[in-house]
Amino acid sequence: MKYINKEDITRKHDLTVEEVKSFPMFENVTDEQAQEIIRTIRIFVEIALDYYKKTEAKTG
């Protein structure tokens, strides 16, 4: 697994099809499948962020 520097965690752009396909486990997916992977990740992140915000609001 590649080490990620803390400064690199915040993305300034959306994940691209090329980035998805650069990972060995996704190198053989079609562009359409890569787009679906991107949508799935985005939905998961939105759910996690929403949960985090609600939890933070409750705890003050």
N, C-alpha and C positions, 0 to 999 in steps of 0.2 A: 504494500500500500504506500502511496506517495505521501510524504510529509507535506502538510499545509501550514504555511505561516499564518499567524493570527491576522496579520494585515491583509491577507488575501481572502479572508472568509467572506467579507462583504462584496458581493458581486455588483458590478456597475452595469451589467447587461444580462439579458436572458440567456439561458442555456441554448446552444445551437444544435442542430442535427449533427453537424460535424463533430462537436464535442462529445455528444452521446456515442456516436459511432467510433470514437477514438478509444473507448474502453473495450478491452478484449471480449467481455461478455456480450457486448452489443455490436461488435464489428460486422456481423452478418445480417443485421436487421435492415428492413427497407426504410426509406425516408419517412413513409407514412407511420411505420411502427415507432420510429424515433420521435416523431411528433407526438404520438400517443404517450410515450414514456415521459416526454417533457410536460405534457398536460397533467399526467398522473402525479409527477413530482410537485408541480405547482399547486395542485389541489391539496396534496398532503401537507405542504408547507403552510398554506393558508389555514388549514384546520389546526395545525400545531400552533401557529401564531395566534389565532383566535382564542384557543384554549389558554395559552400563556397570558394573553391580555386579560381574559376574564379572571384567571387565578390571581394575577397581580392586583386587579381592581378589588377583589374580595379581601386580600391580605393587607391592602393599604399601601 
